């Protein structure tokens, strides 16, 4: 899809300031920092577990540090959301929520049908294997029929030869 030189490109941006990969990475890092600060705060303020925290508890394990980590997480989420919702980020070929739900339902239904078909085929294969193990092979039935036919032909030729010669 081409755009004029003056208009911004359509689609996901991979360059600054709206590099979605970097913004998403920032959210992940801020979420990890928040979880770490929250967990350390909870451990350090619990009388039973505060002695076993490594490294040992300090002034940095306070509620204000948890609040700052939460604010950074919230800010990075807002930045990512704003970048995703900006006019330059819209994709005219994107699927709507309704289409997505319909596609997901179709995929789920198809998956269930495939599972049912697979179960049926597995059962048929088990039946075939049981028949194979019991010596009911179709190829052996054909060979035994051919063997009987060949013996019959030999017996008839022997009988004709015996009648002619004797």
C-alpha positions in Angstrom: 0.0 0.0 0.0 1.6 3.3 -1.0 1.0 6.7 0.5 1.8 10.2 -0.7 5.1 11.7 0.5 3.3 14.2 2.9 0.9 11.7 4.6 2.1 9.3 7.3 2.2 5.6 6.3 -0.7 3.4 7.2 -0.1 0.4 9.4 1.9 -0.4 12.5 4.9 1.8 13.1 8.2 0.3 13.8 10.1 3.6 14.1 10.1 6.2 16.9 8.2 7.7 18.6 5.5 5.1 18.2 7.5 1.9 17.8 4.9 -0.5 19.1 7.5 -3.2 19.9 9.5 -0.8 22.1 6.3 0.5 23.8 5.1 -3.1 24.4 8.5 -3.9 25.8 8.3 -0.9 28.1 4.9 -2.1 29.4 6.3 -5.6 30.1 9.3 -4.2 31.9 7.2 -1.9 34.0 4.8 -4.7 34.8 7.8 -6.8 35.9 9.1 -4.0 38.1 5.7 -3.4 39.6 5.3 -7.1 40.4 8.8 -7.2 42.0 8.2 -4.1 44.1 4.8 -5.3 45.2 6.1 -8.8 46.1 9.1 -7.4 48.1 6.8 -4.9 49.9 4.4 -7.7 50.9 7.3 -10.0 52.0 9.1 -7.3 53.9 5.9 -6.2 55.8 5.0 -9.8 56.7 6.6 -10.7 60.1 6.9 -14.3 59.1 8.7 -13.9 55.8 10.7 -10.6 56.3 13.7 -12.4 57.7 14.0 -14.8 54.7 13.9 -12.1 52.0 17.1 -12.0 49.8 18.5 -9.4 49.6 17.4 -8.2 53.0 14.7 -5.6 53.3 15.6 -1.9 53.0 14.0 1.5 52.8 13.4 0.9 49.1 10.8 -1.8 50.0 8.1 0.8 50.9 4.6 1.5 49.7 5.8 4.6 47.9 8.1 2.5 45.7 5.1 0.3 44.8 3.0 3.3 44.0 5.8 4.8 41.8 6.1 1.4 40.0 2.3 1.3 39.5 2.3 4.9 38.1 5.1 4.0 35.6 3.2 0.9 34.5 0.0 2.9 34.1 1.8 5.6 32.1 3.4 3.0 29.8 0.0 1.4 29.2 -1.5 4.7 28.3 1.3 5.5 25.9 0.9 2.2 24.2 -2.9 2.6 24.0 -2.5 6.1 22.6 -0.1 4.9 20.0 -2.4 2.0 19.0 -5.4 4.3 18.8 -3.7 7.1 16.9 -4.9 7.8 13.4 -1.6 6.7 11.9 -2.0 3.2 13.5 -5.3 2.3 11.9 -5.3 -0.5 9.3 -8.2 -0.3 6.9 -7.9 -4.0 6.2 -8.1 -4.9 9.9 -10.8 -7.3 11.1 -13.6 -6.0 13.2 -14.5 -7.4 16.6 -17.6 -9.0 15.2 -15.6 -10.6 12.3 -13.0 -11.8 14.9 -15.7 -13.4 17.0 -17.2 -15.1 13.9 -13.8 -16.3 12.8 -13.0 -17.6 16.3 -16.4 -19.5 16.4 -15.7 -20.9 13.0 -12.3 -22.1 14.0 -13.7 -23.6 17.2 -16.5 -25.4 15.3 -14.0 -26.7 12.7 -11.7 -27.9 15.4 -14.5 -29.9 17.1 -15.4 -31.4 13.7 -11.8 -32.4 13.1 -11.6 -33.9 16.6 -14.7 -36.0 15.9 -13.4 -37.1 12.6 -10.1 -38.0 14.1 -11.8 -40.1 16.8 -13.8 -41.9 14.1 -10.7 -42.6 12.1 -8.8 -43.7 15.2 -11.6 -46.2 16.0 -11.6 -47.5 12.4 -7.8 -47.9 12.5 -8.1 -49.9 15.8 -10.7 -52.1 14.2 -8.5 -52.7 11.2 -5.5 -53.5 13.4 -7.5 -56.0 15.4 -8.5 -57.7 12.2 -4.9 -57.7 11.0 -3.7 -59.3 14.3 -6.4 -62.0 14.0 -5.2 -63.1 10.6 -8.1 -61.6 8.6 -6.0 -59.8 6.2 -7.7 -59.1 2.9 -4.5 -59.7 0.9 -4.1 -63.2 2.4 -7.7 -64.0 1.5 -6.9 -63.1 -2.1 -3.8 -65.2 -2.1 -5.6 -68.2 -0.7 -8.2 -67.9 -3.4 -5.5 -67.6 -6.0 -3.8 -70.7 -4.5 -7.0 -72.7 -4.6 -7.7 -71.7 -8.2 -4.1 -72.7 -9.2 -4.4 -76.1 -7.5 -7.7 -76.6 -9.2 -6.2 -75.8 -12.6 -3.3 -78.2 -11.9 -5.6 -80.9 -10.8 -7.8 -80.5 -14.0 -4.7 -80.7 -16.2 -3.4 -83.7 -14.4 -6.8 -85.4 -14.8 -6.9 -84.5 -18.5 -3.4 -85.8 -18.9 -4.2 -89.0 -17.0 -7.3 -89.6 -19.2 -5.4 -89.0 -22.4 -2.3 -91.0 -21.6 -4.2 -93.9 -20.0 
